[in-house]
Amino acid sequence: MDYTYTGIAKMIDHSLLKPTLTDEELEQGIRLALAYDVASVCIMPYYLKRCADLLAGSTVKASTTIGFPHGGHTTAVKVAEAKQALLDGGEELDMVVNISKVLSGDWEYVRADLQAVIEVTHAYGQKVKVIFENCYLNDDQKIRLCEICGELNADWVKTSTGYGTGGATDADLKLMRQYSPPHVQVKAAGGVRSLDRLLEVRALGVTRVGATATVAILDECKRRLNL
């Protein structure tokens, strides 16, 4: 085995973003993430402060979404969301690009929108993942986004929200790794539901995955490592 339990667990952002999750289910999800010692909990914004409080003192980071899931919020609203999340203890923010503006080819707007959120987040010493929603984009658009994210020093580029028409594909992950500079990491979201799939995307250069199947993935990891 060329991996450890910690190495795999610290690739997983445990996703708690389904709009039907209750407070009780969110609590259970946070405690599950703590028990499995994953990388982060990505939770609905209104519950982030509680999440950060529960994770305090652990190695699991509190994270949430910005402009989720369609990216069509105004830049001012995205910045306000980011500031609130940072004040609530958010350490990583998963921000959706303005998909309409990407499809319209308004790259000046796209850049300014991303820059505003990245700058405020970095000013707080925290990190940003930029969600492309690749299922709606062509390769040229994905490549341009990778270039912009590299120039703006985004921390990750991310395939999808998990709420579009498709998730992380090998072709997209290879493209994103190829066209992103070394300082920008790649996150796969959508369809990573088993340890084998996680290992496949890891081999393509992915350092983080968004997952709801955390238990299945990490229980299998423990089984294979005889833990």
Biotite code that builds the C-alpha atoms (Angstrom):
import biotite.structure as struc

atoms = struc.array([
    struc.Atom([0.000, 0.000, 0.000], chain_id="A", res_id=1, res_name="MET", atom_name="CA", element="C"),
    struc.Atom([1.372, 3.408, -0.950], chain_id="A", res_id=2, res_name="ASP", atom_name="CA", element="C"),
    struc.Atom([-0.952, 5.235, 1.439], chain_id="A", res_id=3, res_name="TYR", atom_name="CA", element="C"),
    struc.Atom([-1.782, 5.610, 5.114], chain_id="A", res_id=4, res_name="THR", atom_name="CA", element="C"),
    struc.Atom([-5.155, 6.045, 6.788], chain_id="A", res_id=5, res_name="TYR", atom_name="CA", element="C"),
    struc.Atom([-4.329, 9.629, 7.699], chain_id="A", res_id=6, res_name="THR", atom_name="CA", element="C"),
    struc.Atom([-3.165, 10.341, 4.156], chain_id="A", res_id=7, res_name="GLY", atom_name="CA", element="C"),
    struc.Atom([-6.511, 9.211, 2.760], chain_id="A", res_id=8, res_name="ILE", atom_name="CA", element="C"),
    struc.Atom([-8.701, 10.734, 5.488], chain_id="A", res_id=9, res_name="ALA", atom_name="CA", element="C"),
    struc.Atom([-6.992, 14.107, 5.044], chain_id="A", res_id=10, res_name="LYS", atom_name="CA", element="C"),
    struc.Atom([-8.055, 14.114, 1.383], chain_id="A", res_id=11, res_name="MET", atom_name="CA", element="C"),
    struc.Atom([-11.741, 14.147, 2.300], chain_id="A", res_id=12, res_name="ILE", atom_name="CA", element="C"),
    struc.Atom([-13.986, 17.178, 2.729], chain_id="A", res_id=13, res_name="ASP", atom_name="CA", element="C"),
    struc.Atom([-17.045, 15.628, 4.377], chain_id="A", res_id=14, res_name="HIS", atom_name="CA", element="C"),
    struc.Atom([-19.969, 17.264, 2.599], chain_id="A", res_id=15, res_name="SER", atom_name="CA", element="C"),
    struc.Atom([-23.051, 18.366, 4.552], chain_id="A", res_id=16, res_name="LEU", atom_name="CA", element="C"),
    struc.Atom([-24.711, 20.542, 1.934], chain_id="A", res_id=17, res_name="LEU", atom_name="CA", element="C"),
    struc.Atom([-27.988, 18.803, 1.085], chain_id="A", res_id=18, res_name="LYS", atom_name="CA", element="C"),
    struc.Atom([-30.709, 21.393, 1.769], chain_id="A", res_id=19, res_name="PRO", atom_name="CA", element="C"),
    struc.Atom([-32.901, 18.832, 3.547], chain_id="A", res_id=20, res_name="THR", atom_name="CA", element="C"),
    struc.Atom([-30.390, 17.996, 6.286], chain_id="A", res_id=21, res_name="LEU", atom_name="CA", element="C"),
    struc.Atom([-31.760, 18.844, 9.738], chain_id="A", res_id=22, res_name="THR", atom_name="CA", element="C"),
    struc.Atom([-29.821, 20.402, 12.596], chain_id="A", res_id=23, res_name="ASP", atom_name="CA", element="C"),
    struc.Atom([-29.586, 16.962, 14.206], chain_id="A", res_id=24, res_name="GLU", atom_name="CA", element="C"),
    struc.Atom([-28.212, 15.429, 11.018], chain_id="A", res_id=25, res_name="GLU", atom_name="CA", element="C"),
    struc.Atom([-25.654, 18.231, 10.703], chain_id="A", res_id=26, res_name="LEU", atom_name="CA", element="C"),
    struc.Atom([-24.539, 17.602, 14.298], chain_id="A", res_id=27, res_name="GLU", atom_name="CA", element="C"),
    struc.Atom([-24.160, 13.900, 13.571], chain_id="A", res_id=28, res_name="GLN", atom_name="CA", element="C"),
    struc.Atom([-22.220, 14.670, 10.394], chain_id="A", res_id=29, res_name="GLY", atom_name="CA", element="C"),
    struc.Atom([-19.771, 16.928, 12.200], chain_id="A", res_id=30, res_name="ILE", atom_name="CA", element="C"),
    struc.Atom([-19.177, 14.310, 14.898], chain_id="A", res_id=31, res_name="ARG", atom_name="CA", element="C"),
    struc.Atom([-18.684, 11.650, 12.235], chain_id="A", res_id=32, res_name="LEU", atom_name="CA", element="C"),
    struc.Atom([-16.073, 13.818, 10.523], chain_id="A", res_id=33, res_name="ALA", atom_name="CA", element="C"),
    struc.Atom([-14.293, 14.267, 13.856], chain_id="A", res_id=34, res_name="LEU", atom_name="CA", element="C"),
    struc.Atom([-14.346, 10.533, 14.559], chain_id="A", res_id=35, res_name="ALA", atom_name="CA", element="C"),
    struc.Atom([-12.844, 9.755, 11.149], chain_id="A", res_id=36, res_name="TYR", atom_name="CA", element="C"),
    struc.Atom([-10.414, 12.723, 11.334], chain_id="A", res_id=37, res_name="ASP", atom_name="CA", element="C"),
    struc.Atom([-11.057, 13.951, 7.788], chain_id="A", res_id=38, res_name="VAL", atom_name="CA", element="C"),
    struc.Atom([-9.631, 17.121, 6.225], chain_id="A", res_id=39, res_name="ALA", atom_name="CA", element="C"),
    struc.Atom([-12.685, 19.310, 6.651], chain_id="A", res_id=40, res_name="SER", atom_name="CA", element="C"),
    struc.Atom([-16.426, 19.518, 7.071], chain_id="A", res_id=41, res_name="VAL", atom_name="CA", element="C"),
    struc.Atom([-18.067, 21.509, 4.266], chain_id="A", res_id=42, res_name="CYS", atom_name="CA", element="C"),
    struc.Atom([-21.362, 22.588, 5.758], chain_id="A", res_id=43, res_name="ILE", atom_name="CA", element="C"),
    struc.Atom([-24.269, 24.890, 4.947], chain_id="A", res_id=44, res_name="MET", atom_name="CA", element="C"),
    struc.Atom([-23.308, 28.479, 5.819], chain_id="A", res_id=45, res_name="PRO", atom_name="CA", element="C"),
    struc.Atom([-25.884, 29.012, 8.558], chain_id="A", res_id=46, res_name="TYR", atom_name="CA", element="C"),
    struc.Atom([-24.379, 26.144, 10.579], chain_id="A", res_id=47, res_name="TYR", atom_name="CA", element="C"),
    struc.Atom([-20.729, 27.048, 10.094], chain_id="A", res_id=48, res_name="LEU", atom_name="CA", element="C"),
    struc.Atom([-20.237, 28.791, 13.429], chain_id="A", res_id=49, res_name="LYS", atom_name="CA", element="C"),
    struc.Atom([-21.571, 25.801, 15.341], chain_id="A", res_id=50, res_name="ARG", atom_name="CA", element="C"),
    struc.Atom([-19.426, 23.534, 13.166], chain_id="A", res_id=51, res_name="CYS", atom_name="CA", element="C"),
    struc.Atom([-16.280, 25.564, 13.879], chain_id="A", res_id=52, res_name="ALA", atom_name="CA", element="C"),
    struc.Atom([-17.035, 25.453, 17.607], chain_id="A", res_id=53, res_name="ASP", atom_name="CA", element="C"),
    struc.Atom([-17.382, 21.655, 17.541], chain_id="A", res_id=54, res_name="LEU", atom_name="CA", element="C"),
    struc.Atom([-14.181, 21.244, 15.518], chain_id="A", res_id=55, res_name="LEU", atom_name="CA", element="C"),
    struc.Atom([-12.111, 23.593, 17.699], chain_id="A", res_id=56, res_name="ALA", atom_name="CA", element="C"),
    struc.Atom([-8.958, 21.918, 18.935], chain_id="A", res_id=57, res_name="GLY", atom_name="CA", element="C"),
    struc.Atom([-9.117, 19.167, 16.296], chain_id="A", res_id=58, res_name="SER", atom_name="CA", element="C"),
    struc.Atom([-7.240, 18.805, 13.002], chain_id="A", res_id=59, res_name="THR", atom_name="CA", element="C"),
    struc.Atom([-10.532, 18.904, 11.048], chain_id="A", res_id=60, res_name="VAL", atom_name="CA", element="C"),
    struc.Atom([-11.164, 22.266, 9.387], chain_id="A", res_id=61, res_name="LYS", atom_name="CA", element="C"),
    struc.Atom([-14.488, 24.064, 9.174], chain_id="A", res_id=62, res_name="ALA", atom_name="CA", element="C"),
    struc.Atom([-15.470, 24.976, 5.621], chain_id="A", res_id=63, res_name="SER", atom_name="CA", element="C"),
    struc.Atom([-18.501, 26.263, 3.754], chain_id="A", res_id=64, res_name="THR", atom_name="CA", element="C"),
    struc.Atom([-19.703, 27.465, 0.362], chain_id="A", res_id=65, res_name="THR", atom_name="CA", element="C"),
    struc.Atom([-19.842, 30.882, -1.299], chain_id="A", res_id=66, res_name="ILE", atom_name="CA", element="C"),
    struc.Atom([-22.280, 31.692, -4.133], chain_id="A", res_id=67, res_name="GLY", atom_name="CA", element="C"),
    struc.Atom([-23.536, 28.112, -3.953], chain_id="A", res_id=68, res_name="PHE", atom_name="CA", element="C"),
    struc.Atom([-24.668, 26.304, -5.997], chain_id="A", res_id=69, res_name="PRO", atom_name="CA", element="C"),
    struc.Atom([-25.078, 28.417, -9.152], chain_id="A", res_id=70, res_name="HIS", atom_name="CA", element="C"),
    struc.Atom([-22.535, 31.221, -8.732], chain_id="A", res_id=71, res_name="GLY", atom_name="CA", element="C"),
    struc.Atom([-24.975, 33.904, -9.855], chain_id="A", res_id=72, res_name="GLY", atom_name="CA", element="C"),
    struc.Atom([-24.821, 36.022, -6.702], chain_id="A", res_id=73, res_name="HIS", atom_name="CA", element="C"),
    struc.Atom([-23.427, 39.532, -7.117], chain_id="A", res_id=74, res_name="THR", atom_name="CA", element="C"),
    struc.Atom([-19.769, 39.936, -6.210], chain_id="A", res_id=75, res_name="THR", atom_name="CA", element="C"),
    struc.Atom([-20.713, 42.116, -3.248], chain_id="A", res_id=76, res_name="ALA", atom_name="CA", element="C"),
    struc.Atom([-22.926, 39.351, -1.872], chain_id="A", res_id=77, res_name="VAL", atom_name="CA", element="C"),
    struc.Atom([-20.184, 36.752, -2.366], chain_id="A", res_id=78, res_name="LYS", atom_name="CA", element="C"),
    struc.Atom([-17.735, 38.971, -0.493], chain_id="A", res_id=79, res_name="VAL", atom_name="CA", element="C"),
    struc.Atom([-20.257, 39.493, 2.295], chain_id="A", res_id=80, res_name="ALA", atom_name="CA", element="C"),
    struc.Atom([-20.812, 35.727, 2.469], chain_id="A", res_id=81, res_name="GLU", atom_name="CA", element="C"),
    struc.Atom([-17.056, 35.164, 2.635], chain_id="A", res_id=82, res_name="ALA", atom_name="CA", element="C"),
    struc.Atom([-16.572, 37.739, 5.403], chain_id="A", res_id=83, res_name="LYS", atom_name="CA", element="C"),
    struc.Atom([-19.393, 36.220, 7.458], chain_id="A", res_id=84, res_name="GLN", atom_name="CA", element="C"),
    struc.Atom([-17.965, 32.739, 6.957], chain_id="A", res_id=85, res_name="ALA", atom_name="CA", element="C"),
    struc.Atom([-14.515, 33.886, 8.038], chain_id="A", res_id=86, res_name="LEU", atom_name="CA", element="C"),
    struc.Atom([-15.951, 35.580, 11.128], chain_id="A", res_id=87, res_name="LEU", atom_name="CA", element="C"),
    struc.Atom([-17.836, 32.358, 11.896], chain_id="A", res_id=88, res_name="ASP", atom_name="CA", element="C"),
    struc.Atom([-14.588, 30.372, 11.910], chain_id="A", res_id=89, res_name="GLY", atom_name="CA", element="C"),
    struc.Atom([-14.419, 29.166, 8.319], chain_id="A", res_id=90, res_name="GLY", atom_name="CA", element="C"),
    struc.Atom([-10.921, 28.063, 7.277], chain_id="A", res_id=91, res_name="GLU", atom_name="CA", element="C"),
    struc.Atom([-11.659, 26.986, 3.703], chain_id="A", res_id=92, res_name="GLU", atom_name="CA", element="C"),
    struc.Atom([-14.291, 28.497, 1.393], chain_id="A", res_id=93, res_name="LEU", atom_name="CA", element="C"),
    struc.Atom([-15.649, 26.688, -1.671], chain_id="A", res_id=94, res_name="ASP", atom_name="CA", element="C"),
    struc.Atom([-16.718, 29.428, -4.100], chain_id="A", res_id=95, res_name="MET", atom_name="CA", element="C"),
    struc.Atom([-18.719, 28.927, -7.292], chain_id="A", res_id=96, res_name="VAL", atom_name="CA", element="C"),
    struc.Atom([-17.667, 30.933, -10.343], chain_id="A", res_id=97, res_name="VAL", atom_name="CA", element="C"),
    struc.Atom([-20.356, 32.953, -12.094], chain_id="A", res_id=98, res_name="ASN", atom_name="CA", element="C"),
    struc.Atom([-21.229, 30.222, -14.599], chain_id="A", res_id=99, res_name="ILE", atom_name="CA", element="C"),
    struc.Atom([-23.306, 32.593, -16.761], chain_id="A", res_id=100, res_name="SER", atom_name="CA", element="C"),
    struc.Atom([-20.379, 34.984, -17.080], chain_id="A", res_id=101, res_name="LYS", atom_name="CA", element="C"),
    struc.Atom([-17.992, 32.155, -17.975], chain_id="A", res_id=102, res_name="VAL", atom_name="CA", element="C"),
    struc.Atom([-20.375, 30.984, -20.710], chain_id="A", res_id=103, res_name="LEU", atom_name="CA", element="C"),
    struc.Atom([-20.764, 34.607, -21.862], chain_id="A", res_id=104, res_name="SER", atom_name="CA", element="C"),
    struc.Atom([-16.977, 34.959, -22.205], chain_id="A", res_id=105, res_name="GLY", atom_name="CA", element="C"),
    struc.Atom([-16.879, 37.938, -19.830], chain_id="A", res_id=106, res_name="ASP", atom_name="CA", element="C"),
    struc.Atom([-13.494, 37.039, -18.405], chain_id="A", res_id=107, res_name="TRP", atom_name="CA", element="C"),
    struc.Atom([-12.920, 40.483, -16.888], chain_id="A", res_id=108, res_name="GLU", atom_name="CA", element="C"),
    struc.Atom([-16.018, 40.006, -14.728], chain_id="A", res_id=109, res_name="TYR", atom_name="CA", element="C"),
    struc.Atom([-15.080, 36.427, -13.859], chain_id="A", res_id=110, res_name="VAL", atom_name="CA", element="C"),
    struc.Atom([-11.599, 37.491, -12.774], chain_id="A", res_id=111, res_name="ARG", atom_name="CA", element="C"),
    struc.Atom([-12.855, 40.404, -10.665], chain_id="A", res_id=112, res_name="ALA", atom_name="CA", element="C"),
    struc.Atom([-15.502, 38.216, -9.023], chain_id="A", res_id=113, res_name="ASP", atom_name="CA", element="C"),
    struc.Atom([-12.926, 35.583, -8.064], chain_id="A", res_id=114, res_name="LEU", atom_name="CA", element="C"),
    struc.Atom([-10.310, 38.113, -7.026], chain_id="A", res_id=115, res_name="GLN", atom_name="CA", element="C"),
    struc.Atom([-12.642, 39.866, -4.600], chain_id="A", res_id=116, res_name="ALA", atom_name="CA", element="C"),
    struc.Atom([-13.373, 36.677, -2.653], chain_id="A", res_id=117, res_name="VAL", atom_name="CA", element="C"),
    struc.Atom([-9.842, 35.280, -2.838], chain_id="A", res_id=118, res_name="ILE", atom_name="CA", element="C"),
    struc.Atom([-8.314, 38.520, -1.566], chain_id="A", res_id=119, res_name="GLU", atom_name="CA", element="C"),
    struc.Atom([-10.618, 38.874, 1.440], chain_id="A", res_id=120, res_name="VAL", atom_name="CA", element="C"),
    struc.Atom([-10.161, 35.205, 2.349], chain_id="A", res_id=121, res_name="THR", atom_name="CA", element="C"),
    struc.Atom([-6.383, 35.342, 2.077], chain_id="A", res_id=122, res_name="HIS", atom_name="CA", element="C"),
    struc.Atom([-6.382, 38.548, 4.137], chain_id="A", res_id=123, res_name="ALA", atom_name="CA", element="C"),
    struc.Atom([-7.848, 36.450, 6.951], chain_id="A", res_id=124, res_name="TYR", atom_name="CA", element="C"),
    struc.Atom([-5.149, 33.803, 6.415], chain_id="A", res_id=125, res_name="GLY", atom_name="CA", element="C"),
    struc.Atom([-7.611, 31.230, 5.071], chain_id="A", res_id=126, res_name="GLN", atom_name="CA", element="C"),
    struc.Atom([-8.028, 29.341, 1.776], chain_id="A", res_id=127, res_name="LYS", atom_name="CA", element="C"),
    struc.Atom([-10.320, 29.300, -1.260], chain_id="A", res_id=128, res_name="VAL", atom_name="CA", element="C"),
    struc.Atom([-11.423, 26.508, -3.574], chain_id="A", res_id=129, res_name="LYS", atom_name="CA", element="C"),
    struc.Atom([-12.900, 27.703, -6.876], chain_id="A", res_id=130, res_name="VAL", atom_name="CA", element="C"),
    struc.Atom([-15.730, 25.547, -8.234], chain_id="A", res_id=131, res_name="ILE", atom_name="CA", element="C"),
    struc.Atom([-16.004, 25.492, -12.044], chain_id="A", res_id=132, res_name="PHE", atom_name="CA", element="C"),
    struc.Atom([-19.122, 23.270, -12.566], chain_id="A", res_id=133, res_name="GLU", atom_name="CA", element="C"),
    struc.Atom([-17.421, 21.594, -15.519], chain_id="A", res_id=134, res_name="ASN", atom_name="CA", element="C"),
    struc.Atom([-20.549, 19.819, -16.768], chain_id="A", res_id=135, res_name="CYS", atom_name="CA", element="C"),
    struc.Atom([-21.654, 23.126, -18.302], chain_id="A", res_id=136, res_name="TYR", atom_name="CA", element="C"),
    struc.Atom([-18.281, 24.201, -19.749], chain_id="A", res_id=137, res_name="LEU", atom_name="CA", element="C"),
    struc.Atom([-16.078, 23.368, -22.719], chain_id="A", res_id=138, res_name="ASN", atom_name="CA", element="C"),
    struc.Atom([-12.361, 22.651, -22.421], chain_id="A", res_id=139, res_name="ASP", atom_name="CA", element="C"),
    struc.Atom([-11.296, 26.138, -23.494], chain_id="A", res_id=140, res_name="ASP", atom_name="CA", element="C"),
    struc.Atom([-13.414, 27.652, -20.725], chain_id="A", res_id=141, res_name="GLN", atom_name="CA", element="C"),
    struc.Atom([-11.997, 25.218, -18.147], chain_id="A", res_id=142, res_name="LYS", atom_name="CA", element="C"),
    struc.Atom([-8.443, 26.024, -19.230], chain_id="A", res_id=143, res_name="ILE", atom_name="CA", element="C"),
    struc.Atom([-9.041, 29.769, -19.009], chain_id="A", res_id=144, res_name="ARG", atom_name="CA", element="C"),
    struc.Atom([-10.439, 29.354, -15.508], chain_id="A", res_id=145, res_name="LEU", atom_name="CA", element="C"),
    struc.Atom([-7.365, 27.356, -14.495], chain_id="A", res_id=146, res_name="CYS", atom_name="CA", element="C"),
    struc.Atom([-5.145, 30.146, -15.806], chain_id="A", res_id=147, res_name="GLU", atom_name="CA", element="C"),
    struc.Atom([-7.088, 32.862, -13.977], chain_id="A", res_id=148, res_name="ILE", atom_name="CA", element="C"),
    struc.Atom([-7.117, 30.870, -10.730], chain_id="A", res_id=149, res_name="CYS", atom_name="CA", element="C"),
    struc.Atom([-3.358, 30.414, -11.032], chain_id="A", res_id=150, res_name="GLY", atom_name="CA", element="C"),
    struc.Atom([-2.811, 34.132, -11.562], chain_id="A", res_id=151, res_name="GLU", atom_name="CA", element="C"),
    struc.Atom([-5.033, 34.968, -8.555], chain_id="A", res_id=152, res_name="LEU", atom_name="CA", element="C"),
    struc.Atom([-3.369, 32.338, -6.340], chain_id="A", res_id=153, res_name="ASN", atom_name="CA", element="C"),
    struc.Atom([-6.498, 30.340, -5.629], chain_id="A", res_id=154, res_name="ALA", atom_name="CA", element="C"),
    struc.Atom([-5.680, 27.428, -3.350], chain_id="A", res_id=155, res_name="ASP", atom_name="CA", element="C"),
    struc.Atom([-7.691, 24.789, -5.235], chain_id="A", res_id=156, res_name="TRP", atom_name="CA", element="C"),
    struc.Atom([-9.628, 24.438, -8.455], chain_id="A", res_id=157, res_name="VAL", atom_name="CA", element="C"),
    struc.Atom([-12.652, 22.175, -8.031], chain_id="A", res_id=158, res_name="LYS", atom_name="CA", element="C"),
    struc.Atom([-14.616, 20.257, -10.642], chain_id="A", res_id=159, res_name="THR", atom_name="CA", element="C"),
    struc.Atom([-18.187, 20.667, -9.513], chain_id="A", res_id=160, res_name="SER", atom_name="CA", element="C"),
    struc.Atom([-20.737, 21.453, -6.827], chain_id="A", res_id=161, res_name="THR", atom_name="CA", element="C"),
    struc.Atom([-22.222, 17.975, -6.809], chain_id="A", res_id=162, res_name="GLY", atom_name="CA", element="C"),
    struc.Atom([-25.538, 19.579, -7.761], chain_id="A", res_id=163, res_name="TYR", atom_name="CA", element="C"),
    struc.Atom([-24.985, 19.997, -11.495], chain_id="A", res_id=164, res_name="GLY", atom_name="CA", element="C"),
    struc.Atom([-25.593, 17.415, -14.225], chain_id="A", res_id=165, res_name="THR", atom_name="CA", element="C"),
    struc.Atom([-22.222, 15.719, -13.743], chain_id="A", res_id=166, res_name="GLY", atom_name="CA", element="C"),
    struc.Atom([-19.324, 15.266, -11.353], chain_id="A", res_id=167, res_name="GLY", atom_name="CA", element="C"),
    struc.Atom([-15.586, 14.707, -11.514], chain_id="A", res_id=168, res_name="ALA", atom_name="CA", element="C"),
    struc.Atom([-14.353, 12.995, -14.692], chain_id="A", res_id=169, res_name="THR", atom_name="CA", element="C"),
    struc.Atom([-10.841, 11.739, -15.339], chain_id="A", res_id=170, res_name="ASP", atom_name="CA", element="C"),
    struc.Atom([-10.596, 13.934, -18.441], chain_id="A", res_id=171, res_name="ALA", atom_name="CA", element="C"),
    struc.Atom([-11.457, 17.067, -16.471], chain_id="A", res_id=172, res_name="ASP", atom_name="CA", element="C"),
    struc.Atom([-9.100, 16.216, -13.614], chain_id="A", res_id=173, res_name="LEU", atom_name="CA", element="C"),
    struc.Atom([-6.209, 15.638, -16.018], chain_id="A", res_id=174, res_name="LYS", atom_name="CA", element="C"),
    struc.Atom([-6.967, 18.911, -17.792], chain_id="A", res_id=175, res_name="LEU", atom_name="CA", element="C"),
    struc.Atom([-7.227, 20.888, -14.550], chain_id="A", res_id=176, res_name="MET", atom_name="CA", element="C"),
    struc.Atom([-3.969, 19.470, -13.229], chain_id="A", res_id=177, res_name="ARG", atom_name="CA", element="C"),
    struc.Atom([-2.215, 20.117, -16.545], chain_id="A", res_id=178, res_name="GLN", atom_name="CA", element="C"),
    struc.Atom([-3.327, 23.749, -16.868], chain_id="A", res_id=179, res_name="TYR", atom_name="CA", element="C"),
    struc.Atom([-3.078, 24.773, -13.207], chain_id="A", res_id=180, res_name="SER", atom_name="CA", element="C"),
    struc.Atom([0.296, 25.907, -11.848], chain_id="A", res_id=181, res_name="PRO", atom_name="CA", element="C"),
    struc.Atom([1.920, 23.758, -9.134], chain_id="A", res_id=182, res_name="PRO", atom_name="CA", element="C"),
    struc.Atom([0.775, 26.051, -6.317], chain_id="A", res_id=183, res_name="HIS", atom_name="CA", element="C"),
    struc.Atom([-2.894, 25.432, -7.169], chain_id="A", res_id=184, res_name="VAL", atom_name="CA", element="C"),
    struc.Atom([-4.275, 22.095, -5.972], chain_id="A", res_id=185, res_name="GLN", atom_name="CA", element="C"),
    struc.Atom([-7.113, 20.125, -7.584], chain_id="A", res_id=186, res_name="VAL", atom_name="CA", element="C"),
    struc.Atom([-10.285, 18.996, -5.800], chain_id="A", res_id=187, res_name="LYS", atom_name="CA", element="C"),
    struc.Atom([-12.655, 16.373, -7.224], chain_id="A", res_id=188, res_name="ALA", atom_name="CA", element="C"),
    struc.Atom([-16.327, 16.576, -6.289], chain_id="A", res_id=189, res_name="ALA", atom_name="CA", element="C"),
    struc.Atom([-19.199, 14.455, -7.487], chain_id="A", res_id=190, res_name="GLY", atom_name="CA", element="C"),
    struc.Atom([-18.968, 10.697, -7.905], chain_id="A", res_id=191, res_name="GLY", atom_name="CA", element="C"),
    struc.Atom([-16.122, 9.825, -5.538], chain_id="A", res_id=192, res_name="VAL", atom_name="CA", element="C"),
    struc.Atom([-17.961, 7.215, -3.502], chain_id="A", res_id=193, res_name="ARG", atom_name="CA", element="C"),
    struc.Atom([-15.405, 4.430, -2.975], chain_id="A", res_id=194, res_name="SER", atom_name="CA", element="C"),
    struc.Atom([-11.795, 4.030, -1.888], chain_id="A", res_id=195, res_name="LEU", atom_name="CA", element="C"),
    struc.Atom([-10.868, 2.719, -5.329], chain_id="A", res_id=196, res_name="ASP", atom_name="CA", element="C"),
    struc.Atom([-12.296, 5.821, -7.002], chain_id="A", res_id=197, res_name="ARG", atom_name="CA", element="C"),
    struc.Atom([-10.515, 8.070, -4.512], chain_id="A", res_id=198, res_name="LEU", atom_name="CA", element="C"),
    struc.Atom([-7.233, 6.302, -5.286], chain_id="A", res_id=199, res_name="LEU", atom_name="CA", element="C"),
    struc.Atom([-7.879, 6.739, -9.013], chain_id="A", res_id=200, res_name="GLU", atom_name="CA", element="C"),
    struc.Atom([-8.330, 10.494, -8.749], chain_id="A", res_id=201, res_name="VAL", atom_name="CA", element="C"),
    struc.Atom([-5.383, 10.710, -6.343], chain_id="A", res_id=202, res_name="ARG", atom_name="CA", element="C"),
    struc.Atom([-3.215, 9.166, -9.059], chain_id="A", res_id=203, res_name="ALA", atom_name="CA", element="C"),
    struc.Atom([-4.299, 12.011, -11.372], chain_id="A", res_id=204, res_name="LEU", atom_name="CA", element="C"),
    struc.Atom([-2.958, 14.639, -8.958], chain_id="A", res_id=205, res_name="GLY", atom_name="CA", element="C"),
    struc.Atom([-6.066, 15.302, -6.870], chain_id="A", res_id=206, res_name="VAL", atom_name="CA", element="C"),
    struc.Atom([-5.315, 16.301, -3.261], chain_id="A", res_id=207, res_name="THR", atom_name="CA", element="C"),
    struc.Atom([-8.850, 16.761, -1.967], chain_id="A", res_id=208, res_name="ARG", atom_name="CA", element="C"),
    struc.Atom([-12.257, 15.214, -2.683], chain_id="A", res_id=209, res_name="VAL", atom_name="CA", element="C"),
    struc.Atom([-15.745, 16.243, -1.669], chain_id="A", res_id=210, res_name="GLY", atom_name="CA", element="C"),
    struc.Atom([-17.595, 13.212, -0.340], chain_id="A", res_id=211, res_name="ALA", atom_name="CA", element="C"),
    struc.Atom([-20.799, 12.136, 1.327], chain_id="A", res_id=212, res_name="THR", atom_name="CA", element="C"),
    struc.Atom([-19.644, 8.484, 1.283], chain_id="A", res_id=213, res_name="ALA", atom_name="CA", element="C"),
    struc.Atom([-16.958, 9.199, 3.872], chain_id="A", res_id=214, res_name="THR", atom_name="CA", element="C"),
    struc.Atom([-17.808, 6.212, 6.073], chain_id="A", res_id=215, res_name="VAL", atom_name="CA", element="C"),
    struc.Atom([-17.743, 3.708, 3.195], chain_id="A", res_id=216, res_name="ALA", atom_name="CA", element="C"),
    struc.Atom([-14.440, 5.064, 1.872], chain_id="A", res_id=217, res_name="ILE", atom_name="CA", element="C"),
    struc.Atom([-12.629, 5.176, 5.197], chain_id="A", res_id=218, res_name="LEU", atom_name="CA", element="C"),
    struc.Atom([-14.007, 1.915, 6.595], chain_id="A", res_id=219, res_name="ASP", atom_name="CA", element="C"),
    struc.Atom([-12.674, 0.211, 3.462], chain_id="A", res_id=220, res_name="GLU", atom_name="CA", element="C"),
    struc.Atom([-9.351, 1.984, 3.928], chain_id="A", res_id=221, res_name="CYS", atom_name="CA", element="C"),
    struc.Atom([-9.128, 0.671, 7.501], chain_id="A", res_id=222, res_name="LYS", atom_name="CA", element="C"),
    struc.Atom([-10.029, -2.842, 6.331], chain_id="A", res_id=223, res_name="ARG", atom_name="CA", element="C"),
    struc.Atom([-7.294, -2.900, 3.694], chain_id="A", res_id=224, res_name="ARG", atom_name="CA", element="C"),
    struc.Atom([-4.726, -1.540, 6.108], chain_id="A", res_id=225, res_name="LEU", atom_name="CA", element="C"),
    struc.Atom([-5.824, -3.993, 8.840], chain_id="A", res_id=226, res_name="ASN", atom_name="CA", element="C"),
    struc.Atom([-6.545, -1.142, 11.263], chain_id="A", res_id=227, res_name="LEU", atom_name="CA", element="C"),
])
